Amino acid sequence: MSASIGSTDSGGAGGDDVLARIAQVIESRKSADPSTSYVAKLFSRGGDAVLKKIGEEATETVMAAKDGDPARIIAETADLWFHCLVMLAGHGLHPDAVLAELARREGLSGLAEKAARREIP
């Protein structure tokens, strides 16, 4: 796997800003006219439509990774992330919450972190 294609030297802050800006646009379009806004169209179809779209995009991302085409991997991952942001907005959540969780896990052993998780009832 290569980390050089499409990478930037933003130190991470740029990505945080992009996610926040996209989240803001998604929030502003939640109640827009579904005939003029893709986000509004997704929300008008209900939560299951958003979840189905995430499943589709996840599958496309996996297929792109199996094919090994870096440009397609990036494009499909962007689609997946976008639809995850839509899902978060539908639950009243912001990407900052996900970034905070990733920051909390940073530096922890993945195996130790997983073992320490409490089951959610």
Contacts in CASP RR format, 6 or more apart in sequence:
PFRMAT RR
TARGET T0000
AUTHOR 0000-0000-0000
METHOD contacts of the structure
MODEL  1
MSASIGSTDSGGAGGDDVLARIAQVIESRKSADPSTSYVAKLFSRGGDAV
LKKIGEEATETVMAAKDGDPARIIAETADLWFHCLVMLAGHGLHPDAVLA
ELARREGLSGLAEKAARREIP
2 70 0 8 1.000
5 70 0 8 1.000
5 71 0 8 1.000
5 74 0 8 1.000
6 70 0 8 1.000
6 74 0 8 1.000
8 14 0 8 1.000
16 99 0 8 1.000
19 81 0 8 1.000
19 85 0 8 1.000
19 95 0 8 1.000
19 99 0 8 1.000
20 94 0 8 1.000
20 95 0 8 1.000
20 96 0 8 1.000
22 82 0 8 1.000
22 85 0 8 1.000
22 95 0 8 1.000
23 85 0 8 1.000
23 88 0 8 1.000
23 89 0 8 1.000
23 94 0 8 1.000
23 95 0 8 1.000
25 39 0 8 1.000
26 39 0 8 1.000
26 85 0 8 1.000
26 86 0 8 1.000
26 89 0 8 1.000
27 89 0 8 1.000
29 37 0 8 1.000
29 39 0 8 1.000
29 40 0 8 1.000
30 39 0 8 1.000
30 40 0 8 1.000
30 43 0 8 1.000
30 89 0 8 1.000
30 90 0 8 1.000
31 40 0 8 1.000
31 43 0 8 1.000
32 39 0 8 1.000
32 40 0 8 1.000
33 40 0 8 1.000
34 40 0 8 1.000
34 41 0 8 1.000
34 43 0 8 1.000
34 44 0 8 1.000
35 41 0 8 1.000
39 86 0 8 1.000
42 49 0 8 1.000
42 50 0 8 1.000
42 53 0 8 1.000
42 86 0 8 1.000
43 50 0 8 1.000
43 86 0 8 1.000
43 90 0 8 1.000
47 87 0 8 1.000
47 90 0 8 1.000
50 83 0 8 1.000
50 86 0 8 1.000
50 87 0 8 1.000
50 90 0 8 1.000
51 87 0 8 1.000
53 83 0 8 1.000
53 86 0 8 1.000
54 80 0 8 1.000
54 83 0 8 1.000
54 84 0 8 1.000
54 87 0 8 1.000
57 76 0 8 1.000
57 79 0 8 1.000
57 80 0 8 1.000
57 83 0 8 1.000
58 80 0 8 1.000
60 76 0 8 1.000
60 79 0 8 1.000
60 80 0 8 1.000
61 73 0 8 1.000
61 76 0 8 1.000
61 77 0 8 1.000
61 79 0 8 1.000
61 80 0 8 1.000
63 76 0 8 1.000
64 72 0 8 1.000
64 73 0 8 1.000
64 75 0 8 1.000
64 76 0 8 1.000
64 77 0 8 1.000
65 73 0 8 1.000
85 95 0 8 1.000
88 94 0 8 1.000
88 95 0 8 1.000
88 97 0 8 1.000
88 98 0 8 1.000
105 113 0 8 1.000
END
